Amino acid sequence: AAAVERGFLKALGQLSGVLYEDEQIQIGIKSEFQGTKGRVGLYFGNKTTDAFAPFSSTVTSSSAGLAVSVQQAAPASVAGRSQVMQAILLSCEADFVDPPVAAVVFGSRRLVLRLPVVPSRFSVPVQLQAPDFFTRWKAIGDGERECIKDGRVARGSLDNATARQVLAGSNISVLDGIDPNPANLVGASIFAAGNGTKSGLLLRVQVNPADPVRRDWASLAGAQR
């Protein structure tokens, strides 16, 4: 379970990479998004010499706002030391919370993986100057449109380059020169769904460098409709 969660969190900041791997299987992902549409390719590598039979991968969405359809189905078996691919098409019809899930069955094992498909994948990064950013931030105000999250980085430090990569992979622009503290990051994007919903996202990641190994951070985000 820990390896599954680590793979999901790492993949949130990337369009391609390894989603899960152990001594038997490697599951990679490659994705692309444009507007309200997306395509995800799942790659299953059999690391053993024996075939995975039976083999299946079923991708489903529990969110009404995210439609999932199969473009290319996974085969019923995977030969030893080989790789197969499954292609999934996505359509963002409305805002959603839960990402799609892939249930992978090979031999006697079953893995359930969350795919790194979140609303920000269907967003467009936007550039704002400091006056416009703060004007919009103040317009959001305290209330249901503002969310504050606190967390900790369990391993290593949250360096600036890694944080930038995560935001860029989430289609959130990094706005330099907005926050007077260069360790903090400020971002913005616009989310649009097929039902006409359009929301602006403003985000600020504040890093506490007091602990060089485990840093506290807080992210503040507001959506302006």
Secondary structure, DSSP 8 states (H G I E B T S, - for coil): -HHHHHHHHHHTT-SEEEEEE-SSEEEEEEEEEETTEEEEEEEEEE-SSS-B-SEEEEEE---TTEEEEEEE---S-B-TT-EEEEEEEEEE-S--SS--EEEEEETTEEEEEE-S--GGGGEEE----HHHHHHHHHHH-SSTTEEEEEEE-SSS---HHHHHHHHHHTT-EE-TTSSSSTTSEEEEEEEE-TTS-EEEEEEEEEEETTSSSS-EEEEEEEEE-
